[in-house]
Amino acid sequence: MAHPPLAREVRPPTRTAWAEGVDRLRAGATTEPGRLRVIGALVAALVVAFGAVTAWEISDRATAAGNVVTRSQPLSADAASIYRSLADADSAAASGFLAGAQEPQDLRERYEDDIATASALLAKAATHTESTSASGREIAALNTQLPQYTGLIERARANNRLGLPLGGAYLRYANERMTTTLLPAAERLYTAETSTLGEDYDEARAWPFVGLGLGLLALAGLGWAQRRTYLRTNRVFNHGLLAASVASAVVLLWLGIGHVVARAELEDAMAHGQESLEVLNDARISSLNARANENLTLVARGAVLAADGKRDLYESQYADGMKALGRRLAQARALADDPQGGLPVTDATAKADEWRKRHTAARATDDGGDYEGALAKVIGGKGSTGECFNGVDAALEKALAHEQAEFTRAAEGGRGALTGLPLGAAILAVVGAAGAVLGIGRRLSEYR
């Protein structure tokens, strides 16, 4: 007799550890202790995330603020000083050439000091700049062209000492190299470094929206958890959750107030420091260019004409430089917000006005055929246009020093407002998370 086949045993499908864990979590969440564990974990995670994001965001902003104070703004100022030193060296070289075969010692020393300053600042900038960057390429170009310029100046001096007319040609060629190659490269370097300063400034003052949002969310979560506990136990305070709320509130207030103060100080640094510095640097450069062209007008003696073929090139460029100087001084007066910054600008304006008058008289003397008389009115001592130029330059240097100090003070205040916040936020976040866990743990102990 045949036996029926045995029934095959049916086994339940194998479940993964993940699926079993989810089921246990779901089952646990249906009980009050399970819910409390989930709430505690979520609240602690929110507080930790808030502290971590705050520390990260403020670290970035503090680094950017530090770069404004210690790197980008000093490099921008150095780039402006490189331009000024080169332009002043060109002016001093032309003045020394006009003085004759025996160049005055003070003009020689001024030229050499300017070249040394430019060389030292270029070396300093090179150590803080990548060679492949835009600034690095301009620094390399300046380091290549500067020895060629100084070589031309030395040839001009040598020929001038021998009384050879070729000296004037070398001087004009050196000036052309300066105005068409060196100064444009220095200007591009200044523009690039000022752009980097603007980027650091924008990053430093950017609002930490993620941190602020997480802070509000963490406080809302803690408030909801405490209200839930109160409704189920009639206990007004849960010490752990209260400590977590206080810690989170401190971080949130510190973050908000610290950033507002830092932002205000940085804005003050830019509005009342950097903007004035840029205008004053432009004014000083315009003054230097005008002085160099004034000297070259006497060197060339009408040999170089402007594009229209009628006007003297250097006299035309002198006029353009003085117009630019007037505009920049007017802007600097408007930006000056205290007597220490305003008085030097007023002094520079008065001396620039006198410079124009003396220059007009010198040109009339030269046009009348008295070259030696015109020369005395330009490079002589008291009563010369050189005296006015020196006065303008000294006044602008004083104004620049004041505005630089104002910028540094405000920028350091902005950086200081963020000091300690990243570390403080991290510590308080740990304290807050621990408080949340302990507070929920206290509530859980009541079910054991």
Solvent accessible surface area in square Angstrom, and as a share of the most:
residue,aa,sasa,rsa
1,M,227,1.01
2,A,94,0.73
3,H,167,0.75
4,P,109,0.69
5,P,129,0.81
6,L,174,0.87
7,A,102,0.79
8,R,221,0.81
9,E,136,0.61
10,V,137,0.79
11,R,192,0.70
12,P,113,0.71
13,P,118,0.74
14,T,138,0.80
15,R,121,0.44
16,T,87,0.50
17,A,84,0.65
18,W,202,0.71
19,A,30,0.23
20,E,71,0.32
21,G,27,0.26
22,V,48,0.28
23,D,49,0.25
24,R,162,0.59
25,L,115,0.57
26,R,146,0.53
27,A,62,0.48
28,G,28,0.27
29,A,37,0.29
30,T,91,0.53
31,T,67,0.39
32,E,30,0.13
33,P,33,0.21
34,G,8,0.07
35,R,98,0.36
36,L,4,0.02
37,R,136,0.50
38,V,52,0.30
39,I,18,0.09
40,G,5,0.05
41,A,64,0.50
42,L,111,0.55
43,V,7,0.04
44,A,13,0.10
45,A,58,0.45
46,L,41,0.21
47,V,1,0.01
48,V,73,0.42
49,A,38,0.29
50,F,3,0.01
51,G,1,0.01
52,A,57,0.45
53,V,29,0.17
54,T,0,0.00
55,A,19,0.15
56,W,155,0.54
57,E,10,0.05
58,I,0,0.00
59,S,44,0.28
60,D,56,0.29
61,R,29,0.11
62,A,26,0.20
63,T,84,0.49
64,A,2,0.02
65,A,0,0.00
66,G,11,0.10
67,N,47,0.24
68,V,1,0.01
69,V,20,0.11
70,T,86,0.50
71,R,78,0.29
72,S,0,0.00
73,Q,5,0.02
74,P,39,0.25
75,L,8,0.04
76,S,1,0.01
77,A,30,0.23
78,D,19,0.10
79,A,2,0.01
80,A,3,0.02
81,S,40,0.26
82,I,1,0.00
83,Y,20,0.08
84,R,44,0.16
85,S,0,0.00
86,L,1,0.00
87,A,1,0.01
88,D,3,0.02
89,A,0,0.00
90,D,7,0.04
91,S,3,0.02
92,A,4,0.03
93,A,4,0.03
94,A,2,0.01
95,S,7,0.04
96,G,0,0.00
97,F,30,0.12
98,L,13,0.07
99,A,40,0.31
100,G,28,0.27
101,A,45,0.35
102,Q,154,0.69
103,E,43,0.19
104,P,48,0.30
105,Q,122,0.54
106,D,97,0.50
107,L,34,0.17
108,R,64,0.23
109,E,84,0.38
110,R,68,0.25
111,Y,8,0.03
112,E,78,0.35
113,D,86,0.45
114,D,8,0.04
115,I,25,0.13
116,A,61,0.47
117,T,53,0.31
118,A,0,0.00
119,S,48,0.31
120,A,63,0.48
121,L,27,0.14
122,L,1,0.00
123,A,60,0.47
124,K,91,0.38
125,A,7,0.06
126,A,48,0.37
127,T,108,0.63
128,H,93,0.42
129,T,23,0.13
130,E,128,0.57
131,S,93,0.60
132,T,106,0.62
133,S,40,0.26
134,A,53,0.41
135,S,10,0.07
136,G,7,0.07
137,R,142,0.52
138,E,27,0.12
139,I,5,0.03
140,A,57,0.44
141,A,40,0.31
142,L,1,0.00
143,N,68,0.35
144,T,79,0.46
145,Q,40,0.18
146,L,10,0.05
147,P,83,0.52
148,Q,81,0.36
149,Y,0,0.00
150,T,31,0.18
151,G,31,0.30
152,L,15,0.07
153,I,2,0.01
154,E,69,0.31
155,R,135,0.49
156,A,1,0.01
157,R,15,0.05
158,A,40,0.31
159,N,21,0.11
160,N,29,0.15
161,R,134,0.49
162,L,133,0.66
163,G,61,0.59
164,L,86,0.43
165,P,123,0.77
166,L,95,0.47
167,G,0,0.00
168,G,8,0.08
169,A,39,0.30
170,Y,51,0.19
171,L,4,0.02
172,R,61,0.22
173,Y,102,0.39
174,A,0,0.00
175,N,7,0.04
176,E,93,0.42
177,R,44,0.16
178,M,0,0.00
179,T,59,0.34
180,T,86,0.50
181,T,44,0.26
182,L,0,0.00
183,L,9,0.05
184,P,35,0.22
185,A,3,0.02
186,A,0,0.00
187,E,96,0.43
188,R,122,0.44
189,L,2,0.01
190,Y,31,0.12
191,T,82,0.48
192,A,25,0.19
193,E,8,0.04
194,T,29,0.17
195,S,59,0.38
196,T,43,0.25
197,L,1,0.00
198,G,23,0.22
199,E,111,0.50
200,D,18,0.09
201,Y,27,0.10
202,D,82,0.42
203,E,84,0.37
204,A,0,0.00
205,R,53,0.19
206,A,40,0.31
207,W,84,0.30
208,P,0,0.00
209,F,144,0.60
210,V,83,0.48
211,G,0,0.00
212,L,39,0.19
213,G,38,0.37
214,L,37,0.19
215,G,0,0.00
216,L,112,0.56
217,L,98,0.49
218,A,0,0.00
219,L,46,0.23
220,A,62,0.48
221,G,16,0.15
222,L,1,0.00
223,G,36,0.35
224,W,139,0.49
225,A,2,0.02
226,Q,35,0.16
227,R,149,0.54
228,R,23,0.09
229,T,12,0.07
230,Y,88,0.33
231,L,103,0.51
232,R,127,0.46
233,T,31,0.18
234,N,123,0.63
235,R,129,0.47
236,V,104,0.60
237,F,128,0.53
238,N,20,0.10
239,H,151,0.67
240,G,12,0.12
241,L,0,0.00
242,L,67,0.33
243,A,47,0.37
244,A,0,0.00
245,S,19,0.12
246,V,84,0.48
247,A,6,0.05
248,S,2,0.01
249,A,32,0.25
250,V,66,0.38
251,V,2,0.01
252,L,24,0.12
253,L,111,0.55
254,W,85,0.30
255,L,0,0.00
256,G,19,0.19
257,I,106,0.54
258,G,7,0.07
259,H,1,0.00
260,V,76,0.44
261,V,67,0.39
262,A,0,0.00
263,R,50,0.18
264,A,56,0.44
265,E,49,0.22
266,L,1,0.00
267,E,63,0.28
268,D,43,0.22
269,A,2,0.01
270,M,32,0.14
271,A,41,0.32
272,H,73,0.32
273,G,0,0.00
274,Q,5,0.02
275,E,82,0.37
276,S,3,0.02
277,L,10,0.05
278,E,55,0.25
279,V,18,0.10
280,L,3,0.01
281,N,21,0.11
282,D,44,0.23
283,A,0,0.00
284,R,21,0.08
285,I,25,0.13
286,S,13,0.09
287,S,0,0.00
288,L,0,0.00
289,N,43,0.22
290,A,0,0.00
291,R,11,0.04
292,A,7,0.06
293,N,14,0.07
294,E,2,0.01
295,N,0,0.00
296,L,2,0.01
297,T,4,0.02
298,L,2,0.01
299,V,19,0.11
300,A,6,0.05
301,R,151,0.55
302,G,41,0.39
303,A,72,0.56
304,V,39,0.23
305,L,91,0.45
306,A,12,0.09
307,A,117,0.91
308,D,73,0.38
309,G,43,0.42
310,K,170,0.72
311,R,137,0.50
312,D,29,0.15
313,L,47,0.23
314,Y,12,0.05
315,E,47,0.21
316,S,16,0.10
317,Q,70,0.31
318,Y,11,0.04
319,A,39,0.30
320,D,83,0.43
321,G,10,0.10
322,M,6,0.03
323,K,132,0.56
324,A,22,0.17
325,L,0,0.00
326,G,27,0.26
327,R,147,0.54
328,R,79,0.29
329,L,2,0.01
330,A,46,0.36
331,Q,77,0.34
332,A,4,0.03
333,R,105,0.38
334,A,87,0.67
335,L,51,0.25
336,A,25,0.20
337,D,79,0.41
338,D,39,0.20
339,P,89,0.56
340,Q,111,0.50
341,G,1,0.01
342,G,16,0.15
343,L,121,0.60
344,P,8,0.05
345,V,2,0.01
346,T,74,0.43
347,D,59,0.31
348,A,0,0.00
349,T,30,0.18
350,A,59,0.46
351,K,70,0.30
352,A,1,0.01
353,D,64,0.33
354,E,64,0.29
355,W,0,0.00
356,R,79,0.29
357,K,137,0.58
358,R,57,0.21
359,H,9,0.04
360,T,91,0.53
361,A,46,0.36
362,A,1,0.01
363,R,47,0.17
364,A,66,0.51
365,T,26,0.15
366,D,27,0.14
367,D,112,0.58
368,G,69,0.66
369,G,67,0.64
370,D,73,0.38
371,Y,42,0.16
372,E,122,0.55
373,G,21,0.20
374,A,0,0.00
375,L,24,0.12
376,A,62,0.48
377,K,80,0.34
378,V,4,0.02
379,I,43,0.22
380,G,31,0.30
381,G,58,0.55
382,K,190,0.80
383,G,40,0.38
384,S,1,0.01
385,T,0,0.00
386,G,7,0.07
387,E,67,0.30
388,C,6,0.04
389,F,7,0.03
390,N,76,0.39
391,G,13,0.12
392,V,0,0.00
393,D,12,0.06
394,A,61,0.47
395,A,7,0.05
396,L,0,0.00
397,E,94,0.42
398,K,138,0.58
399,A,0,0.00
400,L,21,0.10
401,A,64,0.49
402,H,36,0.16
403,E,5,0.02
404,Q,52,0.23
405,A,59,0.46
406,E,42,0.19
407,F,2,0.01
408,T,47,0.27
409,R,130,0.47
410,A,1,0.00
411,A,0,0.00
412,E,79,0.36
413,G,30,0.29
414,G,0,0.00
415,R,80,0.29
416,G,43,0.41
417,A,23,0.18
418,L,0,0.00
419,T,97,0.57
420,G,37,0.35
421,L,0,0.00
422,P,28,0.18
423,L,122,0.60
424,G,12,0.11
425,A,0,0.00
426,A,41,0.32
427,I,93,0.47
428,L,42,0.21
429,A,7,0.05
430,V,102,0.58
431,V,75,0.43
432,G,0,0.00
433,A,12,0.09
434,A,47,0.36
435,G,7,0.07
436,A,0,0.00
437,V,84,0.48
438,L,127,0.63
439,G,2,0.02
440,I,7,0.04
441,G,28,0.27
442,R,169,0.62
443,R,22,0.08
444,L,17,0.09
445,S,43,0.27
446,E,73,0.33
447,Y,96,0.36
448,R,208,0.76
